[in-house]
Amino acid sequence: MTDTYAPQADAYPGEALIDHGAIAHNLRVLRAAAPAAQQMAVVKANAYGHGLLPVALTALASGSDWLGVAQLPEAVELREGLDRAGIDRADAPVLAWITTPGSDFAGAIRAGIDLSVSWTWVLDAISAAARAVGRPARVHVKIDTGMSRAGSTLADLPALASALAAAQADGLVEVVGAWSHLSRGDDPSEGGLASTASHVENFERGLRILQNAGVRPAIRHLAATSGILWHPETHYDMVRAGIGLYGLSPDPAVADARELGLRPVMTLRAPLTSVKVIERGAPVSYGGTWEAPTRRWAGLVPLGYGDGVLRSASNAAPVVVRGPGGDVPARCVGRVCMDQFVIDLGPADGAGGTPSSQSGAPPARVGDCAVLFGDPTTGAPTADQWAVAAGTINYEVVTRLGDHIPRIHVRAGRSQ
Ligand SMILES: *Cc1c(COP(=O)(O)O)cnc(C)c1O
């Protein structure tokens, strides 16, 4: 963790450091937890805000076998980037699991992107595109095993399975995978464990339905990070690692990143633009929802909800400032604004009406680095703490970060 903050003159006043060594480390942890399974790195939503292509390249270089995204346009962007980087398509299979009527299925087939099939309308669209392109589409049939989101219900599956068998016989599709997703893989309660057991049972039933129709996918996959860590019976042939790859726990209430041996990948930081004294009773930010309980040092951080800093974390989220005398623990006070928020840096000396310059040594200076969240072993607050402050989950804290915030990719101590 660098203490100095020296952004370029024209740079956005805030940046996210992305630690690629941590990605490689986390992948080792996840591989050790599911040693027999292939690994898919889930890089949807701009790699959970970390940067699609850089994360994908590091994941592949660190032992991921597959890449997964939700939206087809993300997969196309990813494939173009991988092609530019000279990655052989056979070495980097990509699965996209969301398509809509009107999606560019032909483009997906040409780009060598695997597609998910939950419903016959998708299979019909894919088959038509495969006929037009003159090449079979690679598909993964998705089974709804108890989440009622995507996937064929077991009731609908026999019809979909025979349609898949027919399309396969016609040379229009190759059924590469069969898959599903757990809805309560992070839940160790009795109900959660029963849910996961029921998902597995339904998955097995679905696989038998496919087999009876003559569809035999080589790659069965069910587990995301929580399944990797907590449900070995869900590993099958491949696992799909998202949040764990980014060094965050799927549920910190069950076990946090440190307990899991994971290292948070993203550090979000910005330089303070103001350090000043505010008087006892001074209201802070819109609505005056916080009033200084004593004379205080107030710092100003130039990031806000327009940048993806969650407004619901107002008056609660922790921040650490790398001050001249060491780390200064601080806290967001008052409401997070669109482009900045105030932090409380602690009590100030002196009497009311005295200028800041006569109120003793300030705990931090303008330009000092305010760390919103990062790796707690460096003294940074965590995305988990921001999630609690905002009433959400760590997934949202990192994924919401605006695309315009520079990602500084740090590899083996170098940033590039
Ligand atoms: C997002 C997602 C994943 C990854 O989940 P994590 O909990 O982040 O590991 C895996 N599979 C599907 C279908 C997903 O939507």
The ligand as a Gaussian input file, in Angstrom:
#p B3LYP/6-31G(d) Opt

LIG

0 1
 C      -22.400000     -13.943000     -10.053000
 C      -22.515000     -15.389000     -10.304000
 C      -21.498000     -16.265000      -9.905000
 C      -20.375000     -15.845000      -8.987000
 O      -20.883000     -15.741000      -7.675000
 P      -19.946000     -15.363000      -6.429000
 O      -20.834000     -15.508000      -5.265000
 O      -19.523000     -13.963000      -6.660000
 O      -18.802000     -16.309000      -6.463000
 C      -21.576000     -17.577000     -10.311000
 N      -22.621000     -18.004000     -11.065000
 C      -23.623000     -17.199000     -11.436000
 C      -24.748000     -17.741000     -12.240000
 C      -23.618000     -15.873000     -11.060000
 O      -24.638000     -15.083000     -11.418000

